[in-house]
Each structure stands twice: as structure tokens, then as C-alpha cells.
């Protein structure tokens, strides 16, 4: 059996027509895709509809028509199909390779020639699709297969002929790869495909979707108002992708124009490019005549809110094909980073009551980086005796038991640990984001540390039941300070994803400022730094990537504290102040 196929489930058919099913390749909103074999033993892919009704069969018929009109070199060629109940299905060429989504999740972003071949290959495929008069409407990483002979674009289930007058009353596709004009209610066009293609290529180059956020409304808002970060894209590709990601579809290059730029050609009107006929006059994208209404160029939050209800309903039914589980990758190490003598933090979080920030609370701070958006801030200018109460911005703090171990007074939050080998936790439970940048000031009370010291963590991502990504600052009894990047799993077991770094210029006898940035998924990139509070902020001191499957999703942020099991002088107090949590730009 092929490596990428999972086992058949009890209710799966074992045979369809003359084809013998051997395993599952994936399942989406429309159907299940199986690995099968022809009577001659050749591998094929069989897509079986989940529904057998007129609408589902019409969609499959449309998919077949779209695929038959597109050059076979860039798609999975259709071999045969049956629209008859009870199981309509289509049999296509088997592409022996992972989807782009799975490839990036397992091995990280593409680099060098591998990335360039993908960009040119998919641009060629898209130009061929548009040359056939078809709009794909769901170009995304899961719909690009990386075969041994190059990339193939698949899943034409929601494609339409460009001149089709049929319209749907709802958004169809994958929210993170919508174009702005689709969100504004316009019909998807080849320009919409170009936008989705560029976003998909940016995912390939960086390992993260340029617009994905923790919720569908946030994702749609990012598409219409955020400029993606292309700093990690090679200069040879950056200009083309930037033009293709223009908010105004009239300023994007046509697919054949993008291809011409990538290969260094400058085609004249009607000229063929690499065997793909031009479908409209070529030329600089900025000189194209198509114009759009101002509403498309500057879509407001009100417009996004108006389509959210529709988008959520569609998102529950669109193809969300999930590939085989990702393998842990990046620079993470499999060895546990701590010894059995240092138990894991297992405090159970629960909401606590407390006073909300009053009129005198510190205003919302400047975001951490250019274009960053503040998610939470807390100056701890309140009095709370049980828990942390409510942050200035970001909602209620959720703290571990006992709530009496947490308090806010004299302009700082306080976490008391009274037993060696025990921990405390505090999270901003109302927040969830795939990209976080957390900075917080931490300090110790008057009592000197003993044993191996105190471990304080700034948690950049916490997923309930799955674990955390965090920066761990070790306050050492000798006054030294160390920094490390770690992850934990749902059972509390920990793994170091960077080596521990002693920071000699930072003393644990005075307050320190720690910052952790957790961005992207599959892989996730982590960066951290620590410096003396009040001093100049240094460059990032630690950086690593990790692809642990359970942690590749949006999460919350907060704090953990753990006192060494060898400590002899208790209780110990950790102070918390000046917390800023932002969502980095791009």
C-alpha cells in the first residue's frame, strides 16, 4: 500500500465498478478520495461523493467538464466516471506524492530551486486552467499535489466556466484563500484565482498562510486590511507575488502575465507562453483597464461582518481535506529536557473574580512591531486579592488553584508558590490566535532562591489538551539568568526545542523583561529574548521551528511558574507587570 494512504473504514466500499479500493487518501466536504487499483493493477484515485442528490451530481458533472477542458499535464487526468446512484464517483490518474499542505507541514517551507519550480509549475497550471475558460475558485495548498513529474492542481468541484451565468448566493471556497472581492460579494474571476495562487505560494515559502487567524471573521478582516509579509520570499519571486496579492483585482497580473514575469519573458498580445495561449493582452499589471468599485479596494469591517454568517455556514461544508498526520519536524529534539525530579505543572485553570480596570487604567499600548495589533495589555493597576481579575485589555485572567495564590496590588501581579516542586498558571482565556508576540516583566520577591531556582515561562501558544509553546526563564540562586524554548504535550511532558542559553548580562536579582514570539503553523516558528527591565531591548537570542501536529493551531497565551523541587526556602513570589500581547503584522 502507498505510504500516503490510510486504511479503509468498515463502511467504505471495497469495489466500485472494475476498481478495487485499497485505502483512504483523504476526505473533504464533498467526498472521500480512495487509492484504488485497475484490473491491470495500476494505481488510480477514486473520488466518491458523500451525498447522492441532484445538486451533488451536478457539481460532479461540472467538475468533469472543467477537468476535460484543461490540459492534462497540470491536473490529475480523468480516466472514467459514474454519475449513477447510489455512489457517484470519478476515477482519475493517481499522483504519487503529498499535497503541498502536507509537504510543508512535515518538512517545513520550500527553498531554492524546489520553491522556484513549484511557483513556475503552478503558474503554468493556472494559466492553462484559465486558457481553457475555467475559474478554479478553490486554489489552496491542499489542492496542489507534488507528483514525481511536478505539481498538479486538483479538486475542480467548485470550478465554473468563466462565462457561466450561474451564481451562488454564498461564498464558496476556503476562507484563508479568498480574494477581497469575493468577500465583498463579487463573483470569483481568474483574478481571484491569481490571488489565491499567490497566497498559496507564500504559504509554501514561509510555512504559514498569510491571512489565517484564529476565527473566520478575523481571517476575512486580515484579507481585506492586512498587507502580507513577503520578507522571507526570494527577491526573484517577491515582485510577482506582491503584484498578485494586490487588494484590487484590476492591479493583479493575469496568470499568463505572472508566468511571463517568472520566466523573464515579455509576451505580446496573443503570444503563447510555454505552450499556454494568452487569453488576454499581456502587459504591466498596473496598466490593465479593469476597474473595481472603492468598496472592493477598501472593504470595511462592516462588510466583513455582513458576510461572516454566510462564510461560517459555507466553511462548515467546504472541502477541508486533511492529509495524513504530520511528522514532528524542524529543529526540535526528541529528548525530554527536564529530569523526573522536576514534576510538570498540572494546576487546573479556573476563572476568578476580580475588579475590572477602572477609568485610570493604562491606555492600550503601542503594538510590539510595525503593523502589529494589540490583543491584550495589563499594567496591573488594581487591587485583587483572589486571582488576577480582568486585564486592562484582553478579558478575564484564568488562574490555577488555589486562587488565593494570585493577587494584584501595588502595581503588580503576584504569584505565590509555597511548596517545592509545584507550579502555578495564569492564562488570558478569552484569546486565541495563530500568531502571538508576548512581552512581560517578571521579578522575584525579597526571599532569596534556593535549590535550582525558579522557572518562569511566557507562554506564546496554549492549546487545551494539546500542550504549549513557551520561553522559559530560569532565575538561578546565584543571580544568573538562563533562557530556553520549550514545548509541552497534553500530558505535561516537556521537550526542549532550543538549547538553554545563559544570558550573562542579565541578573535575576532585578526584574527582567522576557519576550516570546510564536508564529505560523506547520511549522511553527518560535523566537525569544530576555533583558534587564528598563534596559535596551536586544535582538532575538533564541530561534527554532517545530511541527508537532497537535500544536499547529491557534491558541491562547499566558504565564507558568515552577519552583525547583530542591528548593528549601519557601514561599517564593513571582511578580508580573507590564504585559503586552500583540498579533504580529503579516
Secondary structure, DSSP 8 states (H G I E B T S, - for coil): --TT-B---TTS-SEETTEEEEEEEEE-SSEEEEEEE-TT--EEEEEEES--SHHHHHHHHHHHHHHHHS-GGGB--EEEEE--SS--EEEEE---S-BHHHHHHHH----HHHHHHHHHHHHHHHHHHHHTTEE-S---GGGEEEETTEEEE---TT-EETT-----SS--S-GGG--HHHHTT----HHHHHHHHHHHHHHHHHSS-SS--SSHHHHHHHHHH-----TTS-HHHHHHHHHHT-SSGGGS--HHHHHHHHTT----TT-EETTEE-SS----GGG------HHHHT--HHHHHHHHHHHHHHHTTS-----S-----BT--SSBSS-TTS------EEE-------TTS------SSTT-EEEEEE---S-BSSS--B-SBS-BEEEES-GGGEEEETTEEEEEE-STT-EEEEEETT--BSSEEEEEEEEE-SS---TT-EEEEEEEEEETTTEEEEEEEEE-TTS-EEEEEEEEETT--EEESS--EE-TT--TTS-EEEEEEEE-SSSEEEEEEEEETTS------EEEEE--GGG-S-BEEEEEEEE-TT--S--EEEEEEEEEEEE---
